[in-house]
């Protein structure tokens, strides 16, 4: 198997000439803290084991309040690297559940966005979270507010 030499060299250059590695490590530290803090503040929710890093496309963790669990839905906190944007997603626990719910959630108020094709998307509804990422308590509060808005949309 061969790999793109130019991209690998670009990656080496970025690591050697920028603060990419410590900046990414700080992001991971913040995102892990957010997951742990939300788990502390939302004891009734079931959280997945840790954060998932998706090849710098997005990092995420999911949690499920009891009222969503019975509907086969969950909430996901995602950080989309390219847009440098924190989002909260309402998702199905699997694609079949997601497709069942898509028709019921097709009209959401802006800035919420519904998935065009829920069978091929990781979310049903996503909501951007506007906050200063360096302010941990502010980030946690903004994520909880966005989660609350999505819970209301889901009728939970």
MARDO-402562 format. One record per atom (N, C-alpha, C): residue number from 1; residue in three letters; chain; atom name; x, y, z. Coordinates in Angstrom, 2 decimals. Example, Ala and Ser with C-alpha at 12.3 -4.5 7.8 and 13.67 -1.06 7.14 Angstrom:
# residues 2
pos,code,unit,site,x,y,z
1,ALA,A,N,13.19,-5.69,7.80 .
1,ALA,A,CA,12.30,-4.50,7.80 .
1,ALA,A,C,13.20,-3.30,7.80 .
2,SER,A,N,12.85,-2.25,7.08 .
2,SER,A,CA,13.67,-1.06,7.14 .
2,SER,A,C,12.90,0.03,7.87 .
END
This chain:
# residues 156
pos,code,unit,site,x,y,z
1,UNK,A,N,0.84,-1.18,0.00 .
1,UNK,A,CA,0.00,0.00,0.00 .
1,UNK,A,C,0.89,1.23,0.00 .
2,UNK,A,N,0.54,2.21,-0.80 .
2,UNK,A,CA,1.28,3.48,-0.86 .
2,UNK,A,C,0.42,4.59,-0.29 .
3,UNK,A,N,1.08,5.59,0.26 .
3,UNK,A,CA,0.41,6.71,0.89 .
3,UNK,A,C,0.90,8.01,0.27 .
4,UNK,A,N,0.13,9.07,0.40 .
4,UNK,A,CA,0.43,10.36,-0.20 .
4,UNK,A,C,1.64,10.99,0.51 .
5,UNK,A,N,2.77,10.95,-0.15 .
5,UNK,A,CA,4.02,11.45,0.42 .
5,UNK,A,C,3.92,12.95,0.74 .
6,UNK,A,N,3.29,13.72,-0.14 .
6,UNK,A,CA,3.19,15.17,0.07 .
6,UNK,A,C,2.37,15.49,1.33 .
7,UNK,A,N,1.28,14.76,1.54 .
7,UNK,A,CA,0.47,14.99,2.75 .
7,UNK,A,C,1.23,14.59,4.00 .
8,UNK,A,N,1.95,13.50,3.95 .
8,UNK,A,CA,2.75,13.09,5.11 .
8,UNK,A,C,3.84,14.11,5.41 .
9,UNK,A,N,4.46,14.66,4.38 .
9,UNK,A,CA,5.48,15.69,4.58 .
9,UNK,A,C,4.85,16.98,5.15 .
10,UNK,A,N,3.66,17.31,4.66 .
10,UNK,A,CA,2.97,18.49,5.18 .
10,UNK,A,C,2.67,18.30,6.66 .
11,UNK,A,N,2.25,17.11,7.03 .
11,UNK,A,CA,1.96,16.82,8.44 .
11,UNK,A,C,3.24,16.96,9.28 .
12,UNK,A,N,4.34,16.43,8.78 .
12,UNK,A,CA,5.61,16.56,9.49 .
12,UNK,A,C,5.96,18.03,9.68 .
13,UNK,A,N,5.82,18.81,8.63 .
13,UNK,A,CA,6.13,20.24,8.68 .
13,UNK,A,C,5.26,20.95,9.72 .
14,UNK,A,N,3.97,20.66,9.70 .
14,UNK,A,CA,3.07,21.27,10.69 .
14,UNK,A,C,3.49,20.93,12.11 .
15,UNK,A,N,3.83,19.67,12.35 .
15,UNK,A,CA,4.24,19.27,13.69 .
15,UNK,A,C,5.55,19.93,14.11 .
16,UNK,A,N,6.45,20.11,13.16 .
16,UNK,A,CA,7.77,20.65,13.49 .
16,UNK,A,C,7.83,22.17,13.51 .
17,UNK,A,N,6.90,22.84,12.85 .
17,UNK,A,CA,7.00,24.29,12.72 .
17,UNK,A,C,5.84,25.06,13.36 .
18,UNK,A,N,4.89,24.36,13.93 .
18,UNK,A,CA,3.76,25.03,14.58 .
18,UNK,A,C,3.53,24.42,15.96 .
19,UNK,A,N,2.59,24.96,16.69 .
19,UNK,A,CA,2.19,24.41,17.98 .
19,UNK,A,C,1.01,23.46,17.82 .
20,UNK,A,N,0.92,22.79,16.68 .
20,UNK,A,CA,-0.22,21.92,16.41 .
20,UNK,A,C,-0.39,20.86,17.50 .
21,UNK,A,N,0.66,20.18,17.86 .
21,UNK,A,CA,0.54,19.10,18.84 .
21,UNK,A,C,0.08,19.62,20.21 .
22,UNK,A,N,0.73,20.62,20.81 .
22,UNK,A,CA,0.22,21.08,22.12 .
22,UNK,A,C,-1.16,21.71,22.02 .
23,UNK,A,N,-1.48,22.36,20.89 .
23,UNK,A,CA,-2.81,22.93,20.74 .
23,UNK,A,C,-3.86,21.83,20.69 .
24,UNK,A,N,-3.57,20.76,19.97 .
24,UNK,A,CA,-4.51,19.63,19.92 .
24,UNK,A,C,-4.64,18.97,21.29 .
25,UNK,A,N,-3.53,18.84,22.00 .
25,UNK,A,CA,-3.57,18.27,23.34 .
25,UNK,A,C,-4.43,19.12,24.27 .
26,UNK,A,N,-4.37,20.44,24.13 .
26,UNK,A,CA,-5.20,21.33,24.96 .
26,UNK,A,C,-6.68,21.16,24.61 .
27,UNK,A,N,-6.96,21.02,23.31 .
27,UNK,A,CA,-8.34,20.77,22.91 .
27,UNK,A,C,-8.85,19.47,23.55 .
28,UNK,A,N,-8.06,18.41,23.49 .
28,UNK,A,CA,-8.47,17.12,24.06 .
28,UNK,A,C,-8.67,17.26,25.57 .
29,UNK,A,N,-7.80,18.00,26.23 .
29,UNK,A,CA,-7.94,18.22,27.67 .
29,UNK,A,C,-9.27,18.92,27.97 .
30,UNK,A,N,-9.60,19.96,27.18 .
30,UNK,A,CA,-10.86,20.68,27.37 .
30,UNK,A,C,-12.05,19.77,27.09 .
31,UNK,A,N,-12.00,18.98,26.03 .
31,UNK,A,CA,-13.14,18.16,25.64 .
31,UNK,A,C,-13.37,17.03,26.65 .
32,UNK,A,N,-12.29,16.44,27.17 .
32,UNK,A,CA,-12.44,15.42,28.22 .
32,UNK,A,C,-13.03,16.04,29.49 .
33,UNK,A,N,-12.56,17.24,29.84 .
33,UNK,A,CA,-13.11,17.91,31.01 .
33,UNK,A,C,-14.60,18.15,30.83 .
34,UNK,A,N,-15.01,18.60,29.63 .
34,UNK,A,CA,-16.42,18.86,29.37 .
34,UNK,A,C,-17.25,17.61,29.56 .
35,UNK,A,N,-16.79,16.49,29.04 .
35,UNK,A,CA,-17.51,15.23,29.20 .
35,UNK,A,C,-17.65,14.86,30.67 .
36,UNK,A,N,-16.56,14.95,31.41 .
36,UNK,A,CA,-16.56,14.61,32.83 .
36,UNK,A,C,-17.45,15.57,33.63 .
37,UNK,A,N,-17.40,16.86,33.31 .
37,UNK,A,CA,-18.20,17.85,34.00 .
37,UNK,A,C,-19.69,17.65,33.73 .
38,UNK,A,N,-20.05,17.36,32.49 .
38,UNK,A,CA,-21.45,17.12,32.19 .
38,UNK,A,C,-21.95,15.85,32.88 .
39,UNK,A,N,-21.11,14.85,32.95 .
39,UNK,A,CA,-21.50,13.62,33.65 .
39,UNK,A,C,-21.74,13.90,35.13 .
40,UNK,A,N,-20.91,14.78,35.71 .
40,UNK,A,CA,-21.09,15.15,37.11 .
40,UNK,A,C,-22.39,15.94,37.30 .
41,UNK,A,N,-22.68,16.85,36.36 .
41,UNK,A,CA,-23.86,17.71,36.49 .
41,UNK,A,C,-25.16,17.01,36.10 .
42,UNK,A,N,-25.07,15.95,35.33 .
42,UNK,A,CA,-26.27,15.26,34.83 .
42,UNK,A,C,-26.25,13.80,35.29 .
43,UNK,A,N,-26.38,13.55,36.58 .
43,UNK,A,CA,-26.22,12.19,37.10 .
43,UNK,A,C,-27.28,11.21,36.59 .
44,UNK,A,N,-28.41,11.68,36.11 .
44,UNK,A,CA,-29.44,10.77,35.60 .
44,UNK,A,C,-29.19,10.28,34.19 .
45,UNK,A,N,-28.19,10.84,33.53 .
45,UNK,A,CA,-27.89,10.47,32.15 .
45,UNK,A,C,-26.84,9.36,32.10 .
46,UNK,A,N,-26.93,8.55,31.09 .
46,UNK,A,CA,-25.93,7.51,30.85 .
46,UNK,A,C,-24.94,8.04,29.81 .
47,UNK,A,N,-23.67,8.12,30.17 .
47,UNK,A,CA,-22.62,8.62,29.28 .
47,UNK,A,C,-21.82,7.45,28.71 .
48,UNK,A,N,-21.39,7.59,27.46 .
48,UNK,A,CA,-20.49,6.58,26.90 .
48,UNK,A,C,-19.17,6.67,27.63 .
49,UNK,A,N,-18.33,5.67,27.47 .
49,UNK,A,CA,-17.11,5.56,28.25 .
49,UNK,A,C,-16.13,6.72,28.17 .
50,UNK,A,N,-15.97,7.32,27.04 .
50,UNK,A,CA,-15.00,8.40,26.90 .
50,UNK,A,C,-15.27,9.18,25.63 .
51,UNK,A,N,-14.33,10.03,25.27 .
51,UNK,A,CA,-14.49,10.77,24.04 .
51,UNK,A,C,-13.94,9.93,22.89 .
52,UNK,A,N,-14.46,10.16,21.71 .
52,UNK,A,CA,-13.98,9.49,20.50 .
52,UNK,A,C,-13.39,10.55,19.58 .
53,UNK,A,N,-12.24,10.25,19.05 .
53,UNK,A,CA,-11.59,11.14,18.11 .
53,UNK,A,C,-11.72,10.50,16.73 .
54,UNK,A,N,-12.30,11.22,15.82 .
54,UNK,A,CA,-12.64,10.67,14.51 .
54,UNK,A,C,-11.72,11.25,13.44 .
55,UNK,A,N,-10.42,10.96,13.55 .
55,UNK,A,CA,-9.42,11.37,12.56 .
55,UNK,A,C,-9.47,12.87,12.26 .
56,UNK,A,N,-9.71,13.67,13.28 .
56,UNK,A,CA,-9.79,15.12,13.19 .
56,UNK,A,C,-10.92,15.61,12.28 .
57,UNK,A,N,-11.86,14.74,11.94 .
57,UNK,A,CA,-13.08,15.23,11.30 .
57,UNK,A,C,-13.94,15.84,12.39 .
58,UNK,A,N,-14.26,15.04,13.40 .
58,UNK,A,CA,-14.90,15.56,14.59 .
58,UNK,A,C,-14.58,14.65,15.76 .
59,UNK,A,N,-14.61,15.24,16.95 .
59,UNK,A,CA,-14.47,14.49,18.20 .
59,UNK,A,C,-15.84,14.54,18.85 .
60,UNK,A,N,-16.19,13.48,19.59 .
60,UNK,A,CA,-17.53,13.45,20.16 .
60,UNK,A,C,-17.61,12.55,21.38 .
61,UNK,A,N,-18.68,12.74,22.13 .
61,UNK,A,CA,-19.12,11.80,23.15 .
61,UNK,A,C,-20.63,11.86,23.18 .
62,UNK,A,N,-21.24,10.78,23.61 .
62,UNK,A,CA,-22.70,10.77,23.63 .
62,UNK,A,C,-23.18,10.54,25.06 .
63,UNK,A,N,-24.40,10.98,25.30 .
63,UNK,A,CA,-25.06,10.69,26.56 .
63,UNK,A,C,-26.55,10.58,26.31 .
64,UNK,A,N,-27.20,9.90,27.22 .
64,UNK,A,CA,-28.61,9.58,26.99 .
64,UNK,A,C,-29.42,9.76,28.27 .
65,UNK,A,N,-30.25,10.80,28.29 .
65,UNK,A,CA,-31.19,10.92,29.40 .
65,UNK,A,C,-32.24,9.82,29.30 .
66,UNK,A,N,-32.81,9.40,30.41 .
66,UNK,A,CA,-33.79,8.30,30.38 .
66,UNK,A,C,-34.94,8.54,29.42 .
67,UNK,A,N,-35.42,9.79,29.31 .
67,UNK,A,CA,-36.56,10.06,28.44 .
67,UNK,A,C,-36.22,9.89,26.96 .
68,UNK,A,N,-34.94,9.96,26.60 .
68,UNK,A,CA,-34.55,9.68,25.21 .
68,UNK,A,C,-34.28,8.19,25.00 .
69,UNK,A,N,-33.74,7.55,26.01 .
69,UNK,A,CA,-33.39,6.13,25.91 .
69,UNK,A,C,-34.61,5.31,25.49 .
70,UNK,A,N,-35.75,5.61,26.08 .
70,UNK,A,CA,-36.96,4.84,25.76 .
70,UNK,A,C,-37.48,5.15,24.35 .
71,UNK,A,N,-36.98,6.23,23.74 .
71,UNK,A,CA,-37.37,6.58,22.36 .
71,UNK,A,C,-36.30,6.16,21.34 .
72,UNK,A,N,-35.26,5.48,21.81 .
72,UNK,A,CA,-34.12,5.06,20.97 .
72,UNK,A,C,-33.38,6.25,20.36 .
73,UNK,A,N,-33.29,7.31,21.16 .
73,UNK,A,CA,-32.55,8.51,20.76 .
73,UNK,A,C,-31.45,8.78,21.77 .
74,UNK,A,N,-30.49,9.61,21.38 .
74,UNK,A,CA,-29.41,10.01,22.28 .
74,UNK,A,C,-28.95,11.40,21.89 .
75,UNK,A,N,-28.18,12.02,22.76 .
75,UNK,A,CA,-27.56,13.30,22.49 .
75,UNK,A,C,-26.06,13.09,22.29 .
76,UNK,A,N,-25.49,13.86,21.40 .
76,UNK,A,CA,-24.07,13.78,21.10 .
76,UNK,A,C,-23.50,15.19,21.18 .
77,UNK,A,N,-22.39,15.33,21.89 .
77,UNK,A,CA,-21.65,16.58,21.89 .
77,UNK,A,C,-20.50,16.36,20.92 .
78,UNK,A,N,-20.46,17.18,19.87 .
78,UNK,A,CA,-19.45,17.00,18.82 .
78,UNK,A,C,-18.69,18.30,18.61 .
79,UNK,A,N,-17.40,18.15,18.36 .
79,UNK,A,CA,-16.59,19.29,17.96 .
79,UNK,A,C,-16.13,19.02,16.54 .
80,UNK,A,N,-16.57,19.87,15.61 .
80,UNK,A,CA,-16.23,19.71,14.20 .
80,UNK,A,C,-14.97,20.53,13.94 .
81,UNK,A,N,-13.88,19.82,13.67 .
81,UNK,A,CA,-12.58,20.48,13.58 .
81,UNK,A,C,-12.49,21.51,12.45 .
82,UNK,A,N,-12.93,21.16,11.24 .
82,UNK,A,CA,-12.76,22.06,10.10 .
82,UNK,A,C,-13.44,23.41,10.34 .
83,UNK,A,N,-14.64,23.39,10.90 .
83,UNK,A,CA,-15.35,24.64,11.17 .
83,UNK,A,C,-15.03,25.20,12.55 .
84,UNK,A,N,-14.26,24.45,13.35 .
84,UNK,A,CA,-13.92,24.83,14.72 .
84,UNK,A,C,-15.18,25.20,15.47 .
85,UNK,A,N,-16.14,24.26,15.43 .
85,UNK,A,CA,-17.46,24.54,16.00 .
85,UNK,A,C,-17.91,23.39,16.89 .
86,UNK,A,N,-18.40,23.77,18.06 .
86,UNK,A,CA,-19.00,22.83,18.99 .
86,UNK,A,C,-20.48,22.73,18.64 .
87,UNK,A,N,-21.00,21.50,18.61 .
87,UNK,A,CA,-22.41,21.27,18.29 .
87,UNK,A,C,-22.98,20.23,19.24 .
88,UNK,A,N,-24.29,20.27,19.42 .
88,UNK,A,CA,-24.99,19.19,20.11 .
88,UNK,A,C,-25.93,18.59,19.08 .
89,UNK,A,N,-25.91,17.27,18.99 .
89,UNK,A,CA,-26.71,16.53,18.02 .
89,UNK,A,C,-27.76,15.70,18.72 .
90,UNK,A,N,-28.91,15.61,18.13 .
90,UNK,A,CA,-29.91,14.62,18.49 .
90,UNK,A,C,-29.75,13.51,17.46 .
91,UNK,A,N,-29.49,12.30,17.93 .
91,UNK,A,CA,-29.22,11.17,17.04 .
91,UNK,A,C,-30.02,9.96,17.46 .
92,UNK,A,N,-30.20,9.05,16.53 .
92,UNK,A,CA,-30.78,7.77,16.86 .
92,UNK,A,C,-29.72,6.86,17.45 .
93,UNK,A,N,-30.13,5.88,18.24 .
93,UNK,A,CA,-29.16,4.94,18.79 .
93,UNK,A,C,-28.60,4.04,17.70 .
94,UNK,A,N,-29.30,3.98,16.56 .
94,UNK,A,CA,-28.82,3.29,15.36 .
94,UNK,A,C,-29.51,3.94,14.16 .
95,UNK,A,N,-29.11,3.51,12.96 .
95,UNK,A,CA,-29.68,4.15,11.75 .
95,UNK,A,C,-31.17,3.87,11.59 .
96,UNK,A,N,-31.61,2.69,11.97 .
96,UNK,A,CA,-33.04,2.36,11.85 .
96,UNK,A,C,-33.87,3.30,12.73 .
97,UNK,A,N,-33.45,3.49,13.97 .
97,UNK,A,CA,-34.17,4.41,14.86 .
97,UNK,A,C,-34.11,5.83,14.32 .
98,UNK,A,N,-32.98,6.19,13.78 .
98,UNK,A,CA,-32.81,7.53,13.25 .
98,UNK,A,C,-33.79,7.76,12.08 .
99,UNK,A,N,-33.91,6.80,11.20 .
99,UNK,A,CA,-34.83,6.93,10.07 .
99,UNK,A,C,-36.29,6.98,10.53 .
100,UNK,A,N,-36.63,6.22,11.56 .
100,UNK,A,CA,-38.01,6.27,12.10 .
100,UNK,A,C,-38.36,7.66,12.61 .
101,UNK,A,N,-37.39,8.30,13.26 .
101,UNK,A,CA,-37.65,9.61,13.86 .
101,UNK,A,C,-37.52,10.77,12.88 .
102,UNK,A,N,-36.88,10.56,11.75 .
102,UNK,A,CA,-36.59,11.67,10.83 .
102,UNK,A,C,-37.84,12.40,10.38 .
103,UNK,A,N,-38.90,11.68,10.06 .
103,UNK,A,CA,-40.13,12.33,9.59 .
103,UNK,A,C,-40.74,13.23,10.67 .
104,UNK,A,N,-40.63,12.82,11.91 .
104,UNK,A,CA,-41.23,13.59,13.01 .
104,UNK,A,C,-40.43,14.84,13.36 .
105,UNK,A,N,-39.17,14.86,12.99 .
105,UNK,A,CA,-38.30,15.98,13.36 .
105,UNK,A,C,-37.87,16.79,12.15 .
106,UNK,A,N,-38.66,16.79,11.10 .
106,UNK,A,CA,-38.22,17.43,9.85 .
106,UNK,A,C,-38.30,18.96,9.89 .
107,UNK,A,N,-39.07,19.53,10.79 .
107,UNK,A,CA,-39.20,20.99,10.84 .
107,UNK,A,C,-38.71,21.50,12.19 .
108,UNK,A,N,-37.48,21.96,12.24 .
108,UNK,A,CA,-36.90,22.49,13.46 .
108,UNK,A,C,-36.54,23.95,13.24 .
109,UNK,A,N,-36.67,24.78,14.27 .
109,UNK,A,CA,-36.37,26.21,14.11 .
109,UNK,A,C,-34.87,26.45,13.98 .
110,UNK,A,N,-34.48,27.44,13.17 .
110,UNK,A,CA,-33.06,27.81,13.08 .
110,UNK,A,C,-32.58,28.30,14.44 .
111,UNK,A,N,-31.34,28.12,14.79 .
111,UNK,A,CA,-30.25,27.64,13.97 .
111,UNK,A,C,-30.12,26.12,13.92 .
112,UNK,A,N,-31.14,25.39,14.37 .
112,UNK,A,CA,-31.09,23.93,14.27 .
112,UNK,A,C,-31.13,23.54,12.80 .
113,UNK,A,N,-30.47,22.44,12.51 .
113,UNK,A,CA,-30.45,21.92,11.14 .
113,UNK,A,C,-30.83,20.45,11.17 .
114,UNK,A,N,-31.72,20.04,10.29 .
114,UNK,A,CA,-32.10,18.63,10.20 .
114,UNK,A,C,-31.29,17.96,9.11 .
115,UNK,A,N,-31.03,16.68,9.29 .
115,UNK,A,CA,-30.24,15.91,8.32 .
115,UNK,A,C,-31.03,15.70,7.05 .
116,UNK,A,N,-30.39,15.92,5.91 .
116,UNK,A,CA,-31.03,15.69,4.62 .
116,UNK,A,C,-31.26,14.19,4.39 .
117,UNK,A,N,-30.32,13.37,4.84 .
117,UNK,A,CA,-30.43,11.93,4.67 .
117,UNK,A,C,-30.03,11.23,5.97 .
118,UNK,A,N,-30.98,11.02,6.88 .
118,UNK,A,CA,-30.65,10.45,8.18 .
118,UNK,A,C,-30.08,9.03,8.11 .
119,UNK,A,N,-30.26,8.34,7.00 .
119,UNK,A,CA,-29.69,7.00,6.86 .
119,UNK,A,C,-28.18,7.06,6.61 .
120,UNK,A,N,-27.69,8.23,6.22 .
120,UNK,A,CA,-26.26,8.38,5.91 .
120,UNK,A,C,-25.58,9.47,6.72 .
121,UNK,A,N,-26.23,9.90,7.77 .
121,UNK,A,CA,-25.72,11.00,8.57 .
121,UNK,A,C,-25.64,10.53,10.03 .
122,UNK,A,N,-24.76,11.13,10.79 .
122,UNK,A,CA,-24.60,10.75,12.19 .
122,UNK,A,C,-25.54,11.48,13.13 .
123,UNK,A,N,-26.39,12.33,12.60 .
123,UNK,A,CA,-27.29,13.11,13.44 .
123,UNK,A,C,-28.63,13.29,12.74 .
124,UNK,A,N,-29.66,13.49,13.54 .
124,UNK,A,CA,-30.98,13.86,13.03 .
124,UNK,A,C,-31.13,15.38,13.00 .
125,UNK,A,N,-30.78,15.99,14.11 .
125,UNK,A,CA,-30.84,17.45,14.26 .
125,UNK,A,C,-29.55,17.88,14.93 .
126,UNK,A,N,-28.96,18.94,14.41 .
126,UNK,A,CA,-27.77,19.48,15.07 .
126,UNK,A,C,-27.98,20.94,15.38 .
127,UNK,A,N,-27.35,21.34,16.48 .
127,UNK,A,CA,-27.49,22.70,16.96 .
127,UNK,A,C,-26.10,23.24,17.32 .
128,UNK,A,N,-25.65,24.30,16.64 .
128,UNK,A,CA,-24.36,24.89,17.00 .
128,UNK,A,C,-24.40,25.49,18.40 .
129,UNK,A,N,-23.27,25.42,19.08 .
129,UNK,A,CA,-23.15,25.98,20.43 .
129,UNK,A,C,-22.15,27.13,20.34 .
130,UNK,A,N,-22.66,28.33,20.56 .
130,UNK,A,CA,-21.80,29.52,20.52 .
130,UNK,A,C,-21.30,29.79,21.93 .
131,UNK,A,N,-19.99,29.65,22.12 .
131,UNK,A,CA,-19.41,29.87,23.44 .
131,UNK,A,C,-17.90,30.05,23.31 .
132,UNK,A,N,-17.30,30.60,24.32 .
132,UNK,A,CA,-15.85,30.75,24.40 .
132,UNK,A,C,-15.29,29.43,24.93 .
133,UNK,A,N,-14.59,28.70,24.07 .
133,UNK,A,CA,-14.10,27.37,24.45 .
133,UNK,A,C,-13.10,27.41,25.61 .
134,UNK,A,N,-12.53,28.55,25.90 .
134,UNK,A,CA,-11.58,28.62,27.01 .
134,UNK,A,C,-12.26,28.76,28.36 .
135,UNK,A,N,-13.57,29.00,28.36 .
135,UNK,A,CA,-14.34,29.16,29.60 .
135,UNK,A,C,-15.10,27.87,29.90 .
136,UNK,A,N,-14.46,26.96,30.62 .
136,UNK,A,CA,-15.04,25.65,30.89 .
136,UNK,A,C,-16.47,25.69,31.41 .
137,UNK,A,N,-16.73,26.40,32.52 .
137,UNK,A,CA,-18.11,26.44,33.03 .
137,UNK,A,C,-19.10,27.03,32.01 .
138,UNK,A,N,-18.66,28.02,31.24 .
138,UNK,A,CA,-19.52,28.60,30.22 .
138,UNK,A,C,-19.83,27.60,29.11 .
139,UNK,A,N,-18.83,26.80,28.74 .
139,UNK,A,CA,-19.03,25.77,27.71 .
139,UNK,A,C,-20.04,24.74,28.22 .
140,UNK,A,N,-19.85,24.28,29.44 .
140,UNK,A,CA,-20.76,23.28,30.01 .
140,UNK,A,C,-22.20,23.82,30.05 .
141,UNK,A,N,-22.37,25.07,30.46 .
141,UNK,A,CA,-23.71,25.67,30.53 .
141,UNK,A,C,-24.33,25.79,29.14 .
142,UNK,A,N,-23.53,26.20,28.16 .
142,UNK,A,CA,-24.04,26.35,26.79 .
142,UNK,A,C,-24.43,25.00,26.20 .
143,UNK,A,N,-23.66,23.97,26.48 .
143,UNK,A,CA,-23.98,22.63,25.98 .
143,UNK,A,C,-25.26,22.11,26.64 .
144,UNK,A,N,-25.39,22.34,27.95 .
144,UNK,A,CA,-26.62,21.92,28.63 .
144,UNK,A,C,-27.85,22.64,28.08 .
145,UNK,A,N,-27.71,23.92,27.77 .
145,UNK,A,CA,-28.82,24.68,27.19 .
145,UNK,A,C,-29.19,24.12,25.82 .
146,UNK,A,N,-28.20,23.85,24.98 .
146,UNK,A,CA,-28.47,23.28,23.66 .
146,UNK,A,C,-29.11,21.90,23.78 .
147,UNK,A,N,-28.62,21.10,24.71 .
147,UNK,A,CA,-29.21,19.77,24.94 .
147,UNK,A,C,-30.67,19.90,25.35 .
148,UNK,A,N,-30.97,20.87,26.20 .
148,UNK,A,CA,-32.35,21.11,26.62 .
148,UNK,A,C,-33.24,21.48,25.45 .
149,UNK,A,N,-32.74,22.30,24.54 .
149,UNK,A,CA,-33.52,22.67,23.35 .
149,UNK,A,C,-33.81,21.44,22.50 .
150,UNK,A,N,-32.82,20.57,22.34 .
150,UNK,A,CA,-33.03,19.35,21.54 .
150,UNK,A,C,-33.98,18.37,22.24 .
151,UNK,A,N,-33.91,18.32,23.55 .
151,UNK,A,CA,-34.85,17.47,24.29 .
151,UNK,A,C,-36.28,17.95,24.07 .
152,UNK,A,N,-36.48,19.25,24.06 .
152,UNK,A,CA,-37.84,19.78,23.82 .
152,UNK,A,C,-38.31,19.44,22.42 .
153,UNK,A,N,-37.43,19.50,21.44 .
153,UNK,A,CA,-37.78,19.17,20.05 .
153,UNK,A,C,-38.21,17.70,19.96 .
154,UNK,A,N,-37.52,16.84,20.73 .
154,UNK,A,CA,-37.82,15.41,20.71 .
154,UNK,A,C,-39.04,15.06,21.57 .
155,UNK,A,N,-39.61,16.06,22.22 .
155,UNK,A,CA,-40.77,15.81,23.06 .
155,UNK,A,C,-40.43,15.09,24.35 .
156,UNK,A,N,-39.20,15.26,24.80 .
156,UNK,A,CA,-38.76,14.57,26.02 .
156,UNK,A,C,-38.77,15.52,27.21 .
END
